[in-house]
Amino acid sequence: MTGATGSFGTRFVERVLREHEPTAVRMFSRDELKQSQIQRRFADDDRLRFLIGDVRDLPRLTRATRGVDVIIHAAAMKQVPACEYNPFEAVQTNIVGAENVISAAIENDVPLTLALSTDKAVNPVNLYGATKLAAEKIVVQGNAYAADSPARFANVRYGNVVGSRGSVVPIFKAQAESGVLTITDERMTRFWITLDQAVDFVLHALERMGGGEVFVPRIPSMRVTDMADAIAPGAERQLIGIRPGEKLHELLVTEDESRHSYETANGYVILPEHASWHLRAVEDGQPLPAGFRYSSDNNDRWLSVDELREMCADVTPALA
């Protein structure tokens, strides 16, 4: 797994070790401190392999993925301001890194590679979203490059993860101590998913993927004002306006994508419009209606204040 020491990677590895029977799990990241912390946490489990490396480094990535059966690609620069201020660094990690993962998987005949994407990749308005859109395209088209290889590639695209680094929850929890919350716009909505739900969906996508799909879960939306009520009811709200590169609402499936997408029991499957490889049929899926659009403001499932409070109970406040 690339980006294995991030919030998703750590939870994913924990779940795989506990609920499945992997021979070994290779944790690939450039953060030696977090690797050492995880190594101490799982000191009694000899199935973990810790590899220092960067997805920008193709030779190291090729060596690290030799002989593996599955690659979960979670490494990314994801902080919007950092990507805007360091655009070429974001391109190197998010775009060139995705290309390197594809190249390493083809070189080593890795059967399954699943990359993590984001709602920010849909009609992007910031560089982070643009790099993730490019990464999605690279992963999908990797199936064409792998025509004479067993390697197959797909994406999972989901919304904001509860409590992940940089999310609104730890920020609101820290601000709650002062009694003043900063809100960009009271109309703002977001898709919301827990870490465990994200892990479940990734494992589900691994079982279903045939190559070229973008898997989108059916997840609830939340209003930023409801989140404020859940974390600091009665606190003063200071409106600061939408920040550069930020949307009022997020999209997971566009009207254009819906023309080649299918609805399944727990989400949507977006197929490529043009594929030179054999696409697996979405056997349990129904074509989406004309003009379908899956956005955070037109969702049919909304989280209540009480549900949000329960979901965020264990999130640690952000550092000042």
C-alpha positions as a printed Julia matrix, in Angstrom:
320×3 Matrix{Float64}:
   0.0     0.0     0.0
   1.31    3.45   -0.91
   0.6     6.25    1.55
   0.26    3.5     4.14
   0.92    5.71    7.16
  -1.95    8.12    6.42
  -5.28    7.99    8.22
  -6.89    5.71    5.62
  -3.82    3.53    5.16
  -3.41    2.86    8.86
  -7.06    1.88    9.3
  -7.05   -0.22    6.12
  -3.99   -2.2     7.21
  -5.44   -2.7    10.69
  -8.69   -4.08    9.24
  -6.95   -6.34    6.72
  -4.71   -7.84    9.38
  -7.63   -8.42   11.75
 -10.33   -9.64    9.36
  -8.45  -11.27    6.48
  -5.46  -13.56    6.17
  -2.74  -11.8     4.15
   0.61  -13.5     3.91
   2.23  -10.08    4.19
   1.33   -6.4     3.91
   3.92   -3.97    2.58
   3.56   -0.45    3.99
   5.18    1.97    1.56
   5.57    5.63    2.59
   8.16    8.35    3.01
   7.34    9.05    6.67
   9.85    7.14    8.78
   8.49    8.53   12.07
   4.97    7.23   11.44
   6.35    3.94   10.19
   8.24    3.49   13.46
   5.1     4.35   15.45
   3.02    1.82   13.52
   5.79   -0.77   13.82
   5.63   -0.44   17.62
   1.84   -0.6    17.57
   1.83   -3.88   15.62
   5.01   -5.29   17.16
   3.44   -8.73   17.64
   2.37   -9.13   14.02
   5.13  -10.42   11.74
   3.12   -9.96    8.52
   3.97   -6.27    8.15
   6.82   -5.06    5.96
   7.9    -1.41    6.27
   9.39    0.18    3.16
  10.61    3.77    3.05
  10.05    5.25   -0.39
   8.33    7.88   -2.49
   5.89    7.28   -5.35
   7.95    9.79   -7.33
  10.79    7.21   -7.36
   9.89    4.6    -9.99
  12.85    2.22   -9.42
  12.1     2.06   -5.68
   8.39    1.59   -6.33
   9.1    -1.18   -8.84
  11.27   -2.99   -6.31
   8.68   -2.53   -3.55
   5.81   -4.0    -5.62
   7.62   -7.04   -6.94
   5.67  -10.2    -6.18
   2.57   -8.52   -4.7
  -1.02   -9.41   -5.57
  -2.78   -6.11   -4.8
  -1.72   -2.45   -4.72
  -3.82    0.11   -2.87
  -2.6     3.52   -4.02
  -3.39    6.06   -1.29
  -0.31    8.31   -1.43
  -1.11   11.93   -2.29
  -0.58   15.57   -1.49
  -4.12   16.48   -0.38
  -3.99   19.81    1.45
  -5.48   22.35   -0.95
  -3.41   25.39    0.17
  -0.17   23.38    0.06
  -0.94   22.18   -3.47
  -1.74   25.72   -4.61
   1.49   27.11   -3.15
   3.64   24.2    -4.37
   1.99   23.25   -7.68
   4.84   21.29   -9.23
   5.29   19.27   -6.04
   1.59   18.34   -6.19
   1.98   17.34   -9.85
   5.04   15.22   -9.05
   3.31   13.3    -6.27
  -0.29   13.07   -7.47
   0.18   12.75  -11.24
   3.69   11.42  -11.83
   3.26    9.24   -8.74
   0.11    7.67  -10.23
   1.93    7.04  -13.5
   4.77    5.35  -11.59
   2.34    3.1    -9.72
   0.84    1.99  -13.04
   4.28    1.39  -14.56
   5.47   -0.63  -11.56
   2.31   -2.74  -11.55
   2.63   -3.54  -15.26
   6.33   -4.31  -14.91
   5.6    -6.75  -12.08
   2.3    -8.17  -13.44
   0.41   -7.13  -10.3
  -3.17   -8.37  -10.86
  -5.13   -5.64   -9.06
  -4.36   -1.96   -8.45
  -6.99    0.27   -6.86
  -6.36    4.01   -6.52
  -8.11    6.33   -4.07
  -9.64    9.47   -5.55
 -11.86   12.25   -4.24
 -14.94   14.3    -5.01
 -12.52   17.21   -5.55
 -11.54   15.51   -8.84
 -15.02   16.16  -10.28
 -15.17   19.51  -12.14
 -12.09   20.62  -10.19
 -11.67   24.23   -9.07
  -8.29   23.81   -7.37
  -4.97   22.18   -8.25
  -5.47   19.29   -5.85
  -8.69   18.34   -7.62
  -7.07   18.79  -11.03
  -4.18   16.48  -10.14
  -6.57   13.84   -8.83
  -8.65   14.08  -12.0
  -5.49   13.51  -14.04
  -4.56   10.6   -11.77
  -7.98    9.01  -12.31
  -7.51    9.21  -16.08
  -4.0     7.73  -15.84
  -5.25    4.82  -13.73
  -8.15    4.06  -16.07
  -5.98    4.22  -19.19
  -3.37    2.02  -17.51
  -5.57   -0.89  -18.57
  -4.78   -0.12  -22.22
  -1.04   -0.08  -21.52
  -1.39   -3.44  -19.75
  -3.02   -5.22  -22.69
  -0.48   -8.09  -22.62
  -0.32   -8.2   -18.81
  -2.69   -9.55  -16.13
  -2.52   -6.14  -14.43
  -5.83   -4.3   -14.06
  -6.54   -0.85  -12.65
  -9.55    0.98  -11.17
 -10.42    3.95   -8.97
 -12.53    4.54   -5.88
 -13.94    8.07   -5.57
 -15.55    9.22   -2.33
 -16.17   12.33   -0.22
 -14.8    13.89    2.94
 -13.6    11.47    5.61
 -14.69   12.15    9.18
 -11.77   13.38   11.24
  -9.11   13.12    8.53
  -6.25   15.58    8.65
  -7.39   19.04    7.55
 -11.12   18.24    7.83
 -13.58   20.6     9.49
 -14.23   18.38   12.53
 -10.87   18.7    14.34
 -10.81   22.4    13.43
 -14.28   23.01   14.88
 -13.38   21.02   18.0
 -10.32   23.19   18.58
 -12.3    26.39   17.96
 -15.11   25.25   20.27
 -12.84   25.89   23.25
 -12.81   29.6    22.36
 -16.56   29.72   21.74
 -16.18   31.05   18.18
 -16.42   28.89   15.03
 -15.29   30.14   11.63
 -17.76   29.16    8.89
 -17.07   29.84    5.24
 -20.7    29.83    4.04
 -23.85   28.67    5.85
 -25.2    27.1     2.63
 -22.21   24.75    2.29
 -22.78   20.98    2.07
 -20.39   18.05    1.9
 -20.46   14.29    1.35
 -19.5    12.48    4.53
 -17.96    9.04    5.09
 -16.23    7.37    8.04
 -12.85    5.68    7.78
 -14.38    2.26    8.32
 -16.99    2.9     5.63
 -14.22    3.93    3.24
 -12.28    0.74    4.04
 -15.41   -1.37    3.5
 -16.03    0.23    0.12
 -12.43   -0.22   -1.04
 -12.57   -3.92   -0.12
 -15.89   -4.19   -1.96
 -14.42   -2.51   -5.06
 -11.46   -4.91   -5.05
 -13.88   -7.83   -5.29
 -15.83   -6.25   -8.17
 -13.21   -4.55  -10.32
 -12.43   -5.8   -13.78
 -10.38   -2.82  -14.95
 -11.29    0.75  -15.87
 -14.07    1.43  -13.37
 -14.52    4.39  -11.04
 -16.47    3.15   -8.01
 -18.55    5.72   -6.11
 -20.28    4.86   -2.81
 -23.77    6.0    -1.88
 -23.04    8.14    1.18
 -24.92   10.82    3.13
 -24.48   14.58    2.99
 -24.09   17.0     5.86
 -24.63   20.73    6.25
 -21.75   22.68    7.73
 -24.22   24.48   10.01
 -25.41   21.12   11.38
 -21.8    20.17   12.03
 -21.35   23.39   13.98
 -24.47   22.58   16.04
 -23.17   19.06   16.68
 -19.75   20.11   17.92
 -20.38   23.49   19.59
 -24.08   24.24   20.03
 -24.63   27.87   20.92
 -21.15   28.95   19.88
 -20.74   32.22   18.01
 -20.37   31.79   14.25
 -18.0    34.0    12.32
 -18.61   33.97    8.55
 -15.32   34.24    6.68
 -16.4    33.5     3.08
 -15.52   30.64    0.76
 -11.78   30.15    0.53
  -9.88   30.1    -2.78
 -10.28   26.76   -4.54
 -13.33   25.76   -2.48
 -16.81   24.78   -3.69
 -20.2    25.46   -2.12
 -21.28   21.88   -2.89
 -19.37   18.79   -4.03
 -20.04   16.4    -6.93
 -19.41   12.66   -7.1
 -21.09   11.86  -10.44
 -21.7    14.46  -13.15
 -24.48   14.56  -15.73
 -21.96   13.69  -18.44
 -20.55   10.73  -16.5
 -24.04    9.43  -15.78
 -24.46    8.53  -19.46
 -21.93    5.71  -19.02
 -22.59    4.84  -15.38
 -24.65    2.28  -13.49
 -26.41    2.27  -10.15
 -25.76   -0.71   -7.86
 -26.96   -1.7    -4.41
 -24.42    0.44   -2.57
 -23.31    3.06   -5.08
 -22.43    3.81   -8.69
 -19.97    2.41  -11.22
 -18.6     4.79  -13.86
 -17.22    3.02  -16.92
 -14.81    4.6   -19.41
 -16.43    5.9   -22.58
 -13.71    4.4   -24.77
 -11.87    1.22  -23.8
  -9.49   -0.79  -25.97
  -9.55   -3.59  -23.39
 -12.41   -5.89  -22.38
 -14.71   -4.21  -19.85
 -16.45   -6.34  -17.26
 -20.21   -5.84  -17.37
 -21.91   -4.35  -14.32
 -24.23   -7.32  -13.98
 -26.24   -6.08  -11.01
 -26.34   -2.45  -12.16
 -29.03   -0.32  -13.74
 -28.23    2.51  -16.19
 -28.67    5.95  -14.66
 -31.5     8.17  -15.91
 -30.74   11.0   -18.31
 -29.41   14.07  -16.58
 -28.62   12.27  -13.32
 -26.31   14.27  -11.07
 -25.02   13.1    -7.7
 -24.11   16.19   -5.7
 -23.96   16.89   -1.97
 -26.87   19.34   -2.12
 -29.34   17.06   -3.96
 -28.69   13.93   -1.91
 -31.61   11.89   -0.57
 -29.74   11.02    2.64
 -28.78   13.7     5.17
 -27.02   13.32    8.51
 -28.79   14.81   11.52
 -27.08   16.8    14.25
 -27.24   13.79   16.58
 -25.74   11.48   13.96
 -22.93   13.93   13.28
 -22.23   14.29   17.0
 -21.96   10.52   17.38
 -19.72   10.13   14.33
 -17.33   12.84   15.54
 -17.17   11.83   19.21
 -13.7    10.26   18.97
 -12.08   12.88   16.74
  -9.17   14.72   18.34
  -9.13   18.55   18.13
  -6.64   20.05   15.68
  -3.43   21.46   17.05
  -3.42   25.22   17.47
